[in-house]
């Protein structure tokens, strides 16, 4: 039998087909309708998802983004006062573009403190210029994960410190601690250093505002040690402020004010000058102006500034004005600042806020014209 004959026989004997042509056509139509319905449902779900219908589409849970750390302003306070046993570190008193200083006191009886040392804090990126860092060093162990060193200080008529302690913090900042006349043991210095913490930045505040400033002047420092005698320092614009205040010079008056708050309310606060954190009666840096408020009205003053030589400092003069009947505004500078500028600054100043409530005062940035701002 030929192959063609076998194939013909198989075809004739094959079982009946399971599906007819009509069945195949009907099945194709049903499949087309299901496909169109599927696309319609998918499109409807997409619309619901776009308008946010929670019953139909459950969005995945996404953790909130971690906010970036707060950016500090050029004159923000970067640490806070704290206690360790009978020792107390105050809030920053002097806040500058270069460093921040605070006093250390020992509580000798309830509520009575004695000055024992000071701390100078250098923010990350601020290079300490003090010559004391070049002195002989002795390892002081590890403080908060970073190596610390004691530095021997040569005593003289002005400097009576016996040792310094320096260390770095996790954020790259550096601290220099000074002990005055053996009033802090090395063990106490390490204890205070271990307890030191960099805190969230908070703005320094001033009890006055100034509407005009020589266009070349920049705000480089504030002294906020006493609410009733806060001062601001402006200097001609330059790469750096050209100086830094150091902790080796003692100013016991800061700690005395902790024991006797009445010292803050004197009609004529002692030491309303620059710099109050160094010895002697130095005048403002070359070309600089110190502006402050005496929270106590002095009879005989008025809105028009009274300008005269300031005899308590070498080669300095000041203009005093009374914008109201409660306080005097003082602008002080060396003779390298035109008296007309000094007088105009005093005229442009006004007191702001409640005397004993710094939270009602403007920030240092708000207190001066935008032309005087320095960005960190």
C-alpha positions as CSV (number, residue, x, y, z in Angstrom):
1,X,0.0,0.0,0.0
2,X,1.2,3.4,-0.9
3,X,1.8,6.1,1.8
4,X,-0.9,8.3,0.1
5,X,-3.4,5.4,0.5
6,X,-2.5,5.1,4.3
7,X,-3.1,8.8,4.9
8,X,-6.4,8.7,3.1
9,X,-7.6,5.7,5.2
10,X,-6.5,7.5,8.5
11,X,-8.5,10.6,7.5
12,X,-11.6,8.7,6.7
13,X,-11.4,6.7,10.0
14,X,-10.6,9.8,12.3
15,X,-12.9,10.5,15.3
16,X,-15.4,13.4,15.0
17,X,-14.0,16.8,15.8
18,X,-14.6,18.0,19.4
19,X,-15.3,21.6,18.2
20,X,-17.0,22.8,15.1
21,X,-16.1,26.0,13.2
22,X,-19.0,27.7,14.8
23,X,-17.7,26.8,18.2
24,X,-14.3,28.3,17.4
25,X,-15.8,31.6,16.2
26,X,-18.0,31.9,19.3
27,X,-15.0,31.3,21.6
28,X,-13.0,34.0,19.8
29,X,-15.8,36.5,20.4
30,X,-16.0,35.7,24.1
31,X,-12.2,36.1,24.5
32,X,-12.3,39.5,22.8
33,X,-15.0,40.7,25.2
34,X,-13.0,39.6,28.3
35,X,-9.9,41.4,27.0
36,X,-11.8,44.6,26.5
37,X,-13.3,44.4,29.9
38,X,-9.9,43.8,31.5
39,X,-8.5,46.9,29.9
40,X,-11.5,49.0,31.1
41,X,-11.0,47.8,34.7
42,X,-7.3,48.5,34.6
43,X,-8.0,52.0,33.3
44,X,-10.6,52.6,36.0
45,X,-8.1,51.5,38.7
46,X,-5.5,53.8,37.3
47,X,-7.9,56.8,37.6
48,X,-8.8,55.8,41.2
49,X,-5.1,55.6,42.1
50,X,-4.4,59.0,40.5
51,X,-7.1,60.7,42.6
52,X,-6.2,58.8,45.7
53,X,-9.1,56.6,46.7
54,X,-7.8,54.7,49.7
55,X,-10.5,52.0,49.7
56,X,-9.3,50.7,46.3
57,X,-5.6,51.3,46.3
58,X,-3.5,51.1,49.5
59,X,-0.3,53.2,49.1
60,X,2.9,51.6,50.5
61,X,4.1,53.0,53.9
62,X,7.0,55.4,53.3
63,X,9.0,56.5,56.4
64,X,9.3,60.3,56.8
65,X,12.5,61.8,55.5
66,X,15.0,62.7,58.3
67,X,15.2,66.5,58.4
68,X,18.7,67.9,57.9
69,X,20.5,69.3,61.0
70,X,19.8,72.9,61.7
71,X,22.2,75.3,60.1
72,X,23.8,77.6,62.6
73,X,23.9,81.3,62.0
74,X,27.1,83.3,62.2
75,X,26.4,84.4,65.8
76,X,24.3,81.5,67.2
77,X,25.1,80.1,70.6
78,X,26.4,76.6,70.0
79,X,26.6,75.2,73.5
80,X,24.7,75.6,76.8
81,X,25.6,76.0,80.4
82,X,25.7,72.8,82.6
83,X,26.7,71.5,86.0
84,X,29.0,68.8,87.2
85,X,29.0,68.4,90.9
86,X,29.8,71.7,92.6
87,X,31.1,73.2,89.3
88,X,29.0,75.2,86.9
89,X,29.8,76.2,83.3
90,X,27.8,79.2,82.2
91,X,26.1,79.9,78.9
92,X,28.3,81.6,76.3
93,X,29.1,85.2,77.3
94,X,31.1,86.3,74.3
95,X,30.0,85.1,70.9
96,X,32.1,86.0,67.8
97,X,32.8,84.7,64.3
98,X,35.9,83.1,65.8
99,X,35.0,81.6,69.1
100,X,32.6,81.6,72.1
101,X,33.6,82.0,75.7
102,X,31.9,81.0,79.0
103,X,32.9,81.1,82.6
104,X,33.4,78.3,85.1
105,X,32.4,78.8,88.7
106,X,32.5,76.7,91.9
107,X,29.6,76.8,94.3
108,X,31.2,77.6,97.6
109,X,27.9,77.9,99.5
110,X,24.3,77.6,98.3
111,X,23.8,80.1,95.5
112,X,27.3,81.6,95.9
113,X,29.9,81.0,93.2
114,X,33.6,81.6,92.9
115,X,35.4,82.0,89.5
116,X,37.7,79.1,88.8
117,X,38.2,79.1,85.0
118,X,36.9,79.7,81.5
119,X,36.1,77.8,78.3
120,X,36.7,78.9,74.7
121,X,34.7,77.1,72.1
122,X,35.9,77.1,68.4
123,X,33.2,76.0,65.9
124,X,34.1,73.5,63.2
125,X,36.1,75.3,60.5
126,X,37.2,78.0,62.9
127,X,41.0,78.0,63.3
128,X,42.3,78.9,66.7
129,X,44.9,81.6,66.5
130,X,45.9,81.5,70.2
131,X,49.6,81.2,70.9
132,X,49.0,78.9,73.9
133,X,48.4,75.9,71.6
134,X,52.1,76.0,70.9
135,X,53.1,75.3,74.5
136,X,54.3,72.0,75.9
137,X,51.6,69.3,75.7
138,X,50.9,66.3,77.9
139,X,48.3,63.6,76.9
140,X,45.1,63.8,79.0
141,X,43.5,60.6,77.7
142,X,40.5,60.4,75.5
143,X,37.4,62.6,75.9
144,X,34.3,61.6,74.0
145,X,36.3,59.5,71.6
146,X,39.0,62.1,70.8
147,X,42.5,62.6,72.2
148,X,42.8,65.4,74.7
149,X,46.0,67.2,75.9
150,X,47.0,69.4,78.8
151,X,49.1,72.5,77.9
152,X,51.5,74.1,80.3
153,X,51.1,77.8,80.6
154,X,53.9,80.3,81.5
155,X,52.6,82.5,84.3
156,X,53.1,86.3,84.2
157,X,51.6,89.4,85.7
158,X,48.4,89.1,83.6
159,X,48.1,85.3,83.1
160,X,47.8,83.2,86.3
161,X,46.6,80.0,84.8
162,X,48.5,76.8,85.7
163,X,47.2,74.6,82.9
164,X,45.0,74.4,79.8
165,X,43.0,71.4,78.5
166,X,42.1,71.1,74.8
167,X,40.0,68.5,73.0
168,X,37.9,68.1,69.9
169,X,34.2,67.2,69.6
170,X,32.6,64.8,67.1
171,X,31.4,67.7,64.9
172,X,35.0,69.0,64.4
173,X,34.8,71.8,66.9
174,X,37.5,72.4,69.5
175,X,37.4,73.5,73.1
176,X,40.1,75.1,75.2
177,X,39.6,75.1,78.9
178,X,41.6,77.3,81.3
179,X,42.0,76.8,85.1
180,X,42.8,79.9,87.1
181,X,45.5,79.7,89.9
182,X,45.1,76.0,90.7
183,X,41.4,76.4,91.4
184,X,40.6,73.4,89.2
185,X,42.4,70.1,89.5
186,X,43.2,68.2,86.3
187,X,40.7,65.6,87.3
188,X,38.0,68.2,87.5
189,X,39.0,69.7,84.2
190,X,38.6,66.3,82.5
191,X,35.3,65.7,84.3
192,X,34.0,69.0,83.0
193,X,35.3,68.3,79.5
194,X,33.6,64.9,79.4
195,X,30.3,66.5,80.3
196,X,30.6,69.2,77.6
197,X,28.1,68.9,74.7
198,X,27.5,70.9,71.5
199,X,23.8,71.8,71.5
200,X,21.3,72.9,68.9
201,X,22.1,76.4,67.7
202,X,20.1,79.3,69.2
203,X,20.4,82.9,68.2
204,X,22.1,85.5,70.4
205,X,19.8,88.4,71.1
206,X,20.3,92.1,71.7
207,X,18.0,94.5,73.6
208,X,18.3,97.2,70.9
209,X,17.9,97.7,67.1
210,X,19.9,100.0,64.8
211,X,18.4,101.3,61.6
212,X,21.7,102.6,60.1
213,X,25.2,101.4,60.0
214,X,28.2,102.5,58.0
215,X,28.0,100.4,54.8
216,X,31.6,99.0,55.3
217,X,30.8,97.7,58.8
218,X,30.1,94.0,59.6
219,X,28.7,92.5,62.9
220,X,31.5,90.2,64.2
221,X,30.7,89.7,67.9
222,X,28.2,90.2,70.7
223,X,28.7,90.2,74.4
224,X,25.5,88.7,76.0
225,X,26.9,88.0,79.5
226,X,24.5,90.4,81.3
227,X,21.1,91.2,79.9
228,X,21.2,94.8,81.0
229,X,24.6,95.5,79.3
230,X,24.6,93.4,76.1
231,X,26.9,94.9,73.5
232,X,27.6,94.4,69.8
233,X,30.9,94.9,67.9
234,X,31.1,95.9,64.3
235,X,34.3,96.2,62.4
236,X,35.3,97.1,58.8
237,X,34.7,94.2,56.3
238,X,37.7,91.9,56.0
239,X,38.5,88.3,55.7
240,X,38.6,87.7,59.4
241,X,37.9,89.7,62.5
242,X,41.6,89.9,63.2
243,X,41.5,88.9,66.9
244,X,40.1,86.3,69.3
245,X,39.3,86.4,73.0
246,X,41.2,83.8,75.1
247,X,40.1,82.0,78.2
248,X,43.4,82.5,80.1
249,X,42.4,86.0,81.3
250,X,40.1,85.9,84.3
251,X,37.0,88.0,84.6
252,X,35.5,87.1,87.9
253,X,32.7,89.6,87.5
254,X,30.8,87.2,85.2
255,X,30.6,84.6,87.9
256,X,30.0,87.2,90.7
257,X,26.8,88.1,88.8
258,X,25.6,84.5,89.3
259,X,25.9,85.0,93.1
260,X,24.5,88.6,93.1
261,X,22.0,89.2,90.3
262,X,21.6,92.7,91.5
263,X,24.9,93.5,89.9
264,X,23.1,93.3,86.6
265,X,20.7,96.2,87.5
266,X,23.3,98.9,88.2
267,X,22.4,102.2,86.6
268,X,25.8,102.3,85.0
269,X,26.9,98.7,84.4
270,X,30.6,98.3,85.0
271,X,32.7,97.5,82.0
272,X,30.4,98.5,79.1
273,X,33.4,98.5,76.8
274,X,35.3,96.4,74.4
275,X,36.7,94.0,75.0
276,X,35.3,93.2,78.5
277,X,36.8,89.7,78.3
278,X,40.4,90.8,78.2
279,X,42.5,92.6,80.8
280,X,43.2,96.3,80.7
281,X,41.1,99.0,79.2
282,X,41.6,98.3,75.5
283,X,39.6,100.2,72.9
284,X,37.7,98.7,70.1
285,X,39.7,97.1,67.3
286,X,41.0,99.5,64.6
287,X,38.1,101.0,62.8
288,X,35.5,99.1,64.9
289,X,32.5,100.4,66.9
290,X,31.0,99.0,70.1
291,X,27.3,99.5,70.6
292,X,25.6,98.8,73.9
293,X,22.6,99.8,76.1
294,X,22.7,101.0,79.7
295,X,19.5,99.8,81.2
296,X,19.2,102.7,83.5
297,X,18.4,106.2,82.5
298,X,21.1,108.8,83.2
299,X,19.6,112.3,83.8
300,X,20.8,114.9,81.4
301,X,20.8,112.7,78.3
302,X,18.2,112.9,75.4
303,X,17.5,111.7,71.9
304,X,20.3,113.9,70.5
305,X,23.6,112.1,71.1
306,X,26.2,113.6,73.4
307,X,29.7,112.8,72.0
308,X,32.9,113.2,74.1
309,X,36.2,111.6,74.9
310,X,35.9,108.3,76.8
311,X,38.7,108.7,79.4
312,X,38.6,105.2,80.8
313,X,40.0,103.9,77.6
314,X,43.0,105.0,75.6
315,X,42.3,107.1,72.5
316,X,38.6,106.4,72.5
317,X,35.4,108.5,72.4
318,X,31.7,107.7,72.7
319,X,28.3,109.1,71.8
320,X,25.5,108.6,74.3
321,X,21.8,109.0,73.5
322,X,18.6,108.3,75.3
323,X,15.9,107.2,72.8
324,X,13.4,106.9,75.8
325,X,13.3,107.7,79.5
326,X,14.5,104.2,80.6
327,X,17.8,103.5,78.9
328,X,20.9,105.0,77.3
329,X,22.4,103.8,74.0
330,X,26.2,104.0,73.8
331,X,28.4,103.9,70.7
332,X,32.1,103.8,71.4
333,X,35.1,103.7,69.1
334,X,38.7,104.9,68.6
335,X,39.5,108.1,66.9
336,X,39.9,106.3,63.6
337,X,36.1,106.2,63.3
338,X,34.6,109.6,62.1
339,X,32.6,111.1,64.9
340,X,29.8,111.8,62.5
341,X,29.4,108.0,61.9
342,X,29.5,107.4,65.7
343,X,26.9,110.0,66.3
344,X,24.6,108.7,63.5
345,X,24.8,105.1,64.9
346,X,23.8,106.4,68.3
347,X,20.9,108.3,66.7
348,X,19.7,105.3,64.8
349,X,19.6,103.0,67.8
350,X,16.5,102.3,69.9
351,X,15.8,99.9,72.8
352,X,13.6,96.9,72.1
353,X,11.8,94.4,74.3
354,X,11.4,93.9,78.0
355,X,14.5,94.6,80.1
356,X,14.9,91.2,81.9
357,X,13.4,89.0,79.2
358,X,15.8,88.3,76.4
359,X,13.2,86.3,74.5
360,X,11.5,89.5,73.7
361,X,14.6,91.0,72.1
362,X,15.5,90.7,68.4
363,X,18.1,88.3,67.3
364,X,21.6,89.8,66.6
365,X,20.8,89.4,62.9
366,X,17.5,91.2,63.2
367,X,19.0,94.0,65.3
368,X,21.3,95.4,62.6
369,X,20.8,96.3,59.0
370,X,21.2,93.6,56.4
371,X,24.4,95.3,55.2
372,X,26.1,94.3,58.4
373,X,25.3,90.6,58.3
374,X,28.0,88.0,57.9
375,X,27.0,84.6,56.6
376,X,28.8,81.6,58.1
